[in-house]
Amino acid sequence: MMQKKAKLSKFLTVPIQPIPIDRDRSVAGLLEKMESAGFGAKQIAEAHRIWLDMLDDNTTIYLCASGNLIPAGMRRLLAYVIKNRFVDVLIVSGKILFHDIHETLGRNHYQAHPSMSDEELEVNEVYRVGNVLANLDEYREADEWIGSVINQLDLSRSYTVREFLHVLGRELSEIANEDGILTSAFKARVPVFCPDISGSELAVGIARERFEKKNHIYFDTAQDTIDLMLIAQRARNSGLIALGSTNSQEMLAIADFSSYLNRINVRGHKYAISIVTDGFTMDTRTPSINASYKTVFGKLAKGALTAYVPCDPSIALPLIITAMSQTAAKYMKARKRPSFSFAGKELTIEIP
């Protein structure tokens, strides 16, 4: 019996602590208590802790995101994260960027009700996604605005997608009353990459300009991949935050694969957080490096710290980012973050 207890003590060392109700009403305080719990509660708390670890370790932090985050009400939270440089590089789906443009132009998304008929909504040109509505005429106004920006460009040359999105952020900044993703990225000098521009709502505005004005814009997507490859190779440490789906970091994974071009090996992420609805089971903060973890996080460094949060980001993000607003300041004071210079298609990268 004593021998059995000795063996068990190797594993059964840290008891689960029921989350108490007390007078500490801060979100950061709540997440601290959740670290002593289990399942999703612990993983959300771990995600907050690992994000702070990234800031404290002068890590180059990638935010990869897909899905309907903006209609869900996440625009201000994401803009806050970008403006305060809690992240350094954005890899964002075209759907998110289109919705961001729509709202930054002063338009809204609206709450739906189950009693609303899809047939009636369609007749009135109201678009529904889940329990959120949008005015299709206003979406078309966003298409028109995208075309108006293309009309101002030098179309005798090609543009990287990153460069084009930087221009969109600059033009939006001139007219926006409140910042979104693109305007915050422009002001904070954070590069934005989009892996699926041709398969997203952004493509409609681009196609409309070509169809109506005969303006042709060509994208140099190879340079986007090279830029990401160089960022990954020069980073001292890297961290990944994936939102919405594990597919959101595919472009980053391709950049890692392309590192063989100049024979520099990418070390892999030292930190990784996935807040996704994909059906994987992650049961530890420091995983072994095997295929299932690579599917979720991409290439990991040995001993990487990870948090897998099987949760809709619209639930987890308000908790984590509100907590970050209460806890991150002391880490940001000493943080040495990467800096980028934007001169046309050339992206200059400096890692302190």
Summary of the structure (lengths in Angstrom):
residues: 352
radius of gyration: 21.7
end to end distance: 56.4
largest distance: 83.2
contacts: 1125
relative contact order: 0.17
helix: 48%
strand: 17%
